[in-house]
Amino acid sequence: MSQSIKQQKPKAQTAREVAEAVLFWAKKNNLFGKVPLEDAVEVVKIPFSDDGKLFVSHNVQSILRQKAINLVTFNEKEKKVTIFTNGKINKTEEKELPVSVSGFTIDYVQGGVAQVRGDPPSPEQSKAYTLHNNRYTCGSSIFPARCMGAGTLGLIVSDTNGKMFGMTNNHVAGACNHAMPGLPILAPGPLDANEDSCDPFTIGRHTKLLPINDGIPENIPVSDNCDVSIFELSNADRVTSMQGDSYDTPALCEEPLPSMVVHKVGRTTGLTKGIIVGQAAAPLPVSYHVNEYDIKKTVFFETVYVVRGWDLSPFSRPGDSGSLVVSEKADGTKIAIGLVFAGNEQRGTSFILPLPDVLKKLSLNIVSGHNV
C-alpha cells in the first residue's frame, strides 16, 4: 500500500515547479536571508518528489540556513534551478548539497540581492553620453532638472499618433513616482554636465510612469509595479535611436529567455555583455535607496530576469539604470528584450524587466532607424 502511494506522488515537470518547491521548503524551514523573500512565497501544488528528500536532511538545512537563501531562479532551456545565497558555499559544503532534483540541475551562486542605488560613479568611458552625427544617442546620460544625478536613456518609443518619447526607469526620470507632468529631463544629466560636456539641453518633459509601490504581495497588486517612465521628446531631430555608437535600437521586441546572451549600452559602463541566468521564481523584493529623491523602501516585482556579466565583469553599475537590453536570433537579427532596473555590483548581477510587457502596458511601439 505504501509503495502504491509512493508511486502516485506528483513529480515536478518543469524547472519552475522545482524552483517553487525549493522556495516553499525554504520558507517552511526559515532558510531565507535578510531580504523579505518569504512574503512572496506561496503554497505550491507540487512539493518535492521522492528524490527531493535530499533537501530535507539536517546537514542541507543547516548549511543553507547559515548561508541564507536570497533568490531562486529557473531556466527551462537548461533544466536548471539556481539558488542564490548570501554567504559563499565552500567546497566541503558543496559535497553535502543536492546537485539535481527530479532530473533538474541545482546550481548554487553567491548573490541574489536586488538593489536600486543612486549616486552613480563617474562613467568608465571618456564621456557619459555619445553623439552620432551630432545627435544625442540612446544609452546616454539623462536626469530631471533640479536633481543632481544621472541615469540612462534606454530607447525611443512612439504612440499610435506617431508622437515620440524617451523611455527609461521611473527611478531615473519619474522621480520615484513623484515627477510632475512637464518636468524637464536634461541631457546629459546634471551630474554629468561639466566643463567637458556638450551643452545640456531639455531632451524632453516627463509624461507618464509605471509605478514602484512598496508593500508586500498580500496587500498590493505587485503586478502593477514596473519601474518605467517616459517623457515626450522636445525635438526629435536632436536625438537618434542609435545605442551609443554600437548598433541601432532593434525594431523587433521579444520576451527575454534564460540562457540568452545579451548586450546593453549604458551611461556608466557603456557596451557590456552578459547572459540571462534565469527568471525569478517568485515576486522579487528590490531594495530602493535613492538619495536624489530621498527614497528608501522595498518594492516587489512579479516578473524579473537575472543577468550575470560575461567573464564575471559587471553587466551594469549605478547610472546604467534604464538601459535597453538586446539579444540576437540565430540568424544575427537583433531583438529588444528588456530594461535594466536594478543590480548588485558586488556580486556582478543585474536585474531586468521584460520589454514586451512594458510596451503593452503603455500602448507604445519601438522606434528604430531614427536619425541613424
Secondary structure, DSSP 8 states (H G I E B T S, - for coil): -HHHHHHHS----SHHHHHHHHHHHHHHTT-B-SS-GGGG----SS---GGGGGGGSHHHHHHHHHH-EEEEEEETTTTEEEEEESS---HHHHTTS-SEETTEEEEEEE---EEEE-S----SSSSS--EETTEEEETSEEEETTS---EE--EEEE-TT--EEEEE-HHHHSTTTT--TT-EEEES-GGG-STTS---EEEEEEEEEE----S-TTTS-GGG---EEEEEES-GGGEEEEETTTEE--SEE----TT-EEEEEETTTEEEEEEEEEEESS-EEEEEEEGGGTEEEEEEESS-EEEEEGGG--S--TT-TT-EEEEE-TTS-EEEEEEEEEEEGGGTEEEEEEHHHHHHHHT-EE--SS--
